[in-house]
Amino acid sequence: MKYAIIDIGSNSVRLMLWADGKTLYKKVATTRLAEGLDAHGKLSEEAMERTAHVVDCFVREGSAVAPEVYAFATAAVRSAENGNRLCRIIRDACGISTDVISGVDEARLAVLGALGDKKDGGILDIGGASTEICLIENSKTVFSCSLDIGAVRLHDSCGEDIAKLTQRIEKETTGLPISAGKAIYAVGGTASTLACLKHELLEYDPVVLQDTTLSDVWVNKTAEKLFSLTVEERKALRGMDKQRADILAGATLLLQKLMEKMGLKEVRFSDRDNLEGYLALKGLK
């Protein structure tokens, strides 16, 4: 069976084509849906227009090869006062319904995608508008949360001010468990960009990037380096996603602080994430 899955995220929209038990390919387009959400509590008309256009293109592409196309949306849509409006725009334009998932389910998606059949471990998913953390033992969830903080929200509210960023992060990340010793996977755009930077990849390669280790020392040094550079200087780094250059420093600081609070010496990047997890959650795999 073939499926096309579309993830309407807070910073980007992604498409995955799946057939015969494996991912054929993934595509991503940055639409910055959550831009301005932290300040106004609503999705802007411009951001919704950008996002709906990309979703329409992905639906057309997916429908050309897969008999079933599914779309789900995460933090920006579920937390915005007018999130339902975007769902209506997409339905009218593309003829498909958008499954708006909860923070708990978003964390579960990442676990299902990144851990697969593993019975123990966890995930960190720094998104545009939220961050999900989930830990499992013997296939049972022992901790799960969705924090109202992400790469776009941090950038919109704090810019490049390290003091403000640190204060906001501290406010949103209290009560996290120590999870040293567990295999923790980092998923999402922040983690993938950091993995690309570590390998200095000019083109995204999931085979090379899968299981890339990001140590606490490396993450700390990378955060310092990013803050020392202008956005244009960051764009010139080998492996940098140019459309994330403005938000990556704050997001890397967030990852650094999460690792400190949870006692993590390292995290591993997983290319398998929410998209594969959605298939598993819906029983489509």
N, C-alpha and C positions, 0 to 999 in steps of 0.2 A: 504494500500500500504506500502511496505517496501523499505527503502532507506539506503544506506551506504554512509556516507559523510566523506571525508578525508580532514583534515586541515593541509596543509604543511606550518608549521610556521618556524620562524627564529631560534628557539631553539629546538622545538620538533614537531613531527608529531602525529596527533591525529585521531582516528577513532570513529565515532558514528554510531550505528545501531538504526534506527528509524522505528517504526511500529505502525499503528493504533493510531496515534496522540500522541505517547509518546516515550521518549528515553528508549531503552532497556538497553544499556550500552555504556560506552566510554572506550577507551584504549589510552595510550600515550606511545611514545618512544622518548627519547631525542637523537637528531642527531647533534645538534649544527650547523645547516646549515649556520648561519651567522658568524661563526668563521672566523676571518680575513677580513671580508667584509669592516669594517670601515677603515682599513689601505690600502687595495688594490682595493676596488671597485668591486671585483669579488668574486664569489663563488669558493672555492677550489675544486679540483677534488675529494679529499678525503671526503669532506663534502657532495658533490653531490652523491658520491657513497653510503655513509651511508644512506642518505635520500632516494634515489631511491630504495634501498633494503627494507627499512621499508615500503615505499609506496606500493611496489610490494606485500609484505606480507599482508598488510591491504586490498589491492584490492582483493587478493585471499580469504581472510577471509570474506570480505563483499559480494563478488560475490556468495559465498556458500549459503548465506541466503537471499540476497536481489537481485531483478531483475535489479535494477538500482544503479550504483555506480558513485558518483561525487567527484571530487577533486578540491580544490582551494588552491591557494598560496598567501602569503601576502608579507610583506615588503622586506624580503631578496631577493626574486625572482624578484619582480617588480623594485627594486633599483639596482640590480647587472647588470654589463655590460653583463654578460654571463647568465643571468637568463633564456633566451630562450633555452639555451643548456640543462639545467636541465629538462625543459618541454619536450624536444625531447627525452632525456634519459628515462623519465618516460613513454612517449607514446610508444617508441620502446619496453620497457620491459613489460609494463602492458596493452598496448592497449587502454589507456584512455587519454583524453585531460585534461590539467590542466588549470583551470580558474584563471588567474592572476588578482586579484582584486585591485582596486585603494585604496588609503588611505581613501578617502571619503566613499567608499563602505565598507571598513573594519570597520570604525567607525559605520556605519549604521547596519552592521551585529551584532555588539555587543549590540546595542540598541534594535534591534528586538528580540535578544535572551534573554537579561537580563530583559528588561522592559515588554515584551509581550504586553498585551493590555493596559498597563498604558499610560496615555496621557501626563504625566509630569515626568521629572526626567532626568537622564543622566548616562553616563558610563565613567570610566577610564580603559583603557586596556594597561597595560605595557607589551609589547611583547619583543622579543629578539632584533629586529632591529628597531622597531618603537613604538610609544605610541599614541593611539587614544583617543580623548576626544570628546564627543558629548552630547549636551544638547537639550532637547525638551520641548516645551510648547504647550498644546492643540494639541498634536500629530505632531507638526511642528518643524523642526529643527531650533533652534535659534543660535546655535554655533556648529561647527564641525571642527576638525583639525587632522592632522596626523603629529606627530613630528618625525624627524629623530634621535631618541634616544631610546634606549631600554636596557634591562639587559645585553645582550651579547656585544652590541656596547660599553656600558659604561665600562664593564670589560676589553675589548680588548684595549680601548684607555686610560683608567685611572687606571686600576688595583684596588688597595685598597687605593689609595691616596685620602683622603677626600677632600683636597683643590682642586685637579684637577677635581674630580667628581663634586664638587659644582660649579666650574667655568663652566664646560661643561653643567651641568643642567641649570644654569642661562642663558647661551647663547641660549639654545634651547627652553626655556619655557617663553619667553616674550609675553605679550599681552593676557594672559589668563583671562577669565571673572570671576568675583566673583559670586559664585553660592550657597551661603549659603541658607539653607532652602529647597533645592531640595533633593530628595532621589537619591543619587549617588551610583551606583553599580560599584564595582571593579571586573573585570574579568581577566582571563588569569593565567599563571603559577605563577607569582609573588604573586598575590592575593590569589590563592588557597594554596600556600605554607604557607603564613602568617596565613591564616585561620586555616590550620592544626596545625601550631605551637601554635596558641592561644588555641586550643582544646587539644593539645598534642596527636593528633591522630597517631596511629601507622599504620593504614590503611585508605586510602581515603574513606570517606563516604559522598556522596552528600547530603543525607538527613540531617545529622548533620551539615554540613558546610553551606548549603543554608541560606542566610540572616545573616550570622555571621557579627557582627559589629566590625569594626576596628576603634577605636577612634584615634584622632590625638595624644593624650598623649601616647597611647599604641604603635602606629607606631614609634613615636620618640624614646621611650625607647628601642624598638626592634632594631631599626637601630643602636643605640649606643651599644647595647649588641652584635650584629652581628659583628660590627667592632672591638670589644674587643676580639673576639675569632679567633682562627686559623680556616682554612677550615676544618681540621680534628675534631676540637672541635665542629664546627657547625654541622657536620654530626652526632654527638652523641646526638643532641637535639631531644626530642620527637616531632614527626611531621615533621621533616626536610626531604625534598626531597634531597637525597644525591647528585643527579646529578645537583642540583641547588645551592649547598652550596657555590660554588666559586663565583657565580654571584648575590646572593640574597642581600648582604649588600648594594651594589650600587643601586640595583633596589628598595630596601626599602627606601633608601635615596631619590631616585627620587619620590616615592610615597609621602614621607613626604613633599618634596618641592612643589609638585603639590597641596597637600591639603592646605598648607600654602598660596600659591598664589591664590587659588580659595575660600579661606575662609571656608574650610570644617572642621567641628569638628569631622566628622566620615564618613566612607564609608561602604557599606555593600557588602559582597562577594556574587556573583552569580555563581552557577555552570552552569546555563543556559547561553550560550554565543554565540560565532561566529558560532558554528556548528548548533545550532537550528536556529540562525539568517539566515544562508545560505539557509535553507529550506524555511523560510518565504520570503526571498528576491526573490527567484526563483519561488515562488508560488507553492511549493511542499507540504506544510503542509495542 
